[in-house]
Amino acid sequence: MTQQHAAAIAEETGLNPSRISAAVSLLDEGATVPFIARYRKEVTGALDEVALTGIRDRLQELRELDARRQTILKTIEEQGKLTDELRDQVNSAATMAELEDLYLPYKPKRRTRADKAREKGLEPLAQLIFKQEDGVDPRAEAGPFLDEEKGVESAEDALAGARDVIAEWVNEDQEARAALRALYAEKAVVRSRVAPGKEEEGAKYSDYFEWEERAAKAPSHRILAMRRAESEGVLYLRMEPPEPAALAILEPMFVDGDNPCAGQVRQAVQDSYSRLLSASMETELRQATKRRADEEAIEVFARNLRQLLLAPALGRRAVLAIDPGFRTGCKVACLDPQGDLLHHDTIYPHAGARQATQAAQTLHELVERWDVEAVAVGNGTAGRETEEFVRSLGLPAEVTVVQVDESGASIYSASEAAREEFPDLDLTVRGTVSIGRRLQDPLAELVKIDPKSIGVGQYQHDVDQAALRRALDDVVSSCVNSVGVELNTASKQLLTYVSGLGPGLAGAIVDYRNAHGPFASRRELLKVPGLGPKTFEQCGGFLRISDGENPLDASAVHPESYPVVEAMARSLGCTLRDLMRDPELRAKVDLSRYVTEGTGMPTLRDIMDELARPGRDPREKFEPFRFAEGIESIEDLERGMRLPGIVTNVVKFGAFVDVGVHRDGLVHVSELADRYVDDPSEVVRLRQKVTVTVLDVDQERQRISLSLRRAARDQS
């Protein structure tokens, strides 16, 4: 079956079937996507993480389809109704919808109107009418079926029951359902109307009080917004095509001729659509549009999360972190270059001149005492005011002052991870430490927080939570393994995302490190309880030891390739360190001499890249950012202002930009560029530094409209 799935995926994607089969085999053996993409390029033809993730997910869908197929076959067989023809149809069904259509007549369900009609003995009458023969009078034929005890007191009662049976046949007809499904997918319209009396309560959904558009064209954010409003009782929502279009498809499929029996069948078809099929098709369409909206929203969230996690890192420098506040003061934490807490305090720079003087003195002393190289100021309440206060102190020029996005810091401070790390510290101090560490290494700190708490998506609480979790876990894992992890300083949370590990082994590594001291080599990982050769194969290349016994341990060269590099060094008569330091020596290496069955040119080229820049960080270089002076609240904004800002979220309808006033402004997709933009991510990315023009300020609703277009700049 796996080979059939590989062939199906190859046909769908256009990828080489043998490469897909190889990828599937590796996945089934327990290999992770980052490991396969990085260290098994020869096997898969250098499929990247995107392609491998697609193969993995599609394989799971096909296997779920198979499992459902077997359940359906077993259920029908237990009913004694499984024919060879039906078995073949079930086995050849390519989609879940086809499977469920085939199963519908055999699916256990509540007693229907058709069931009641059959109990009254009316199915033969339905069969007679359904033949639609000329010269047959349905009312006359209904006579023999009258039975007062069964509740069939008139010809109309008998005909109504017969029509109920025919309506069920129409509803369960596979071709009819497929044709209607296509109609709904192409022509159905989403209509929303405000529920009476909900206008004021649902004001934020006012755009959808009288709204309609083609369901196929409705963007993700609108579908999710309308569904949320419906769940809150604010909107009535329908998704359906014009009824005449549906009947124009159904009637020719079942109505044959123009006689009294055909008239009865026509009534049954109309009833089947209005009472059964339309509800079923609308439910399916709702599910399909929700699934599409979820996929789009999850894609947006995942892309934003990747950009956030891969934001430039300040690196190993001593940092003074400040969690700003007015009344309660500003929490201060001093961190060493590894992010360890050295000292914490509270200052009150916004509580009068005397307190401000004391705060200034304290900060000067701490900067000098702990050799602080950067000050990280959280961007919450009093963030801008505190940043300006710090900048006014005349700190040494080499001390960088940076405002740091603290979204989710409070979540971390109350988390089990924070309690485990700082059991004796107040929540506010833990949060301050997190702010400082975010400046040092955003990736290492943000992995400690549930990605949904970071706030870089749209409607993340409305989408399929299991699918969202899978996608975000994939992103975090991809980012962690792309950057690499310092084995001797990494937190348990960071190690959890390393290829092949997980919470259990990550904890075991930290416990071993605490008991035995720093790891001297990657090979020492095999001494960690529960970490065997297979796991070591998966994780070894992504873990770094900067000052280990073997210089290759600081690189992304996999331990399985060490013999190849050692052979290169021997052939040149030099050490590994010499080979890594000297580009002239590396230039003498003839890679073709080292090609083997297990090591091809892609791996050898990767090795040479690593030798040139061992443990290279794929993230961009850190550059400090500063908001415009004197612009600290929405009241300071005026139309036409040109301001520096940072992109905080990118969604389908535009991008949100922080200009330092505690309220992000929206750059609508139409204002992102002077050309048409279909996808905002083509123009901007998360944490990108931009210069925007203020278009409008609505202080009542606290909304800011911004523009990145040249036309807006010219007008200002």
Secondary structure, 3 states (H helix, E strand, C coil): CHHHHHHHHHHHHCCCHHHHHHHHHHHHCCCCHHHHHHHCHHHHCCCCHHHHHHHHHHHHHHHHHHHHHHHHHHHHHHCCCCCHHHHHHHHHCCCHHHHHHHHHHHCCCCCCHHHHHHHCCCHHHHHHHHHCCCCCCHHHHHHHHCEHHHCECCHHHHHHHHHHHHHHHHHCCHHHHHHHHHHHHHHCEEEEEECCCCCCCCHHHHHHCEEEEECCCCCHHHHHHHHHHHHCCCEEEEEECCHHHHHHHHHHHHCCCCCHHHHHHHHHHHHHHHHHHHHHHHHHHHHHHHHHHHHHHHHHHHHHHHHHHCCCCCCCCCEEEEECCCCCCEEEEEECCCCCEEEEEEECCCCCHHHHHHHHHHHHHHHHHCCCCEEEEECCCCHHHHHHHHHCCCCCCCCEEEEECCCCHHHHHCCHHHHHHCCCCCHHHHHHHHHHHHHHCHHHHHCCCCHHHCCCCCCCCCCCHHHHHHHHHHHHHHHHHHHCEECCCCCHHHHHCCCCCCHHHHHHHHHHHHHHCCCCCHHHHHHCCCCCHHHHHHHHHHEECCCCCCHHHHCCCCHHHHHHHHHHHHHHCCCHHHHHHCHHHHHCCCHHHHCCCCCCHHHHHHHHHHHHCCCCCCCCCCCCCCCCCCCCCHHHCCCCCEEEEEEEEEECCEEEEECCCCCCEEEEHHHCCCCCCCCHHHCCCCCCEEEEEEEEEECCCCEEEEECCHHHHHHC
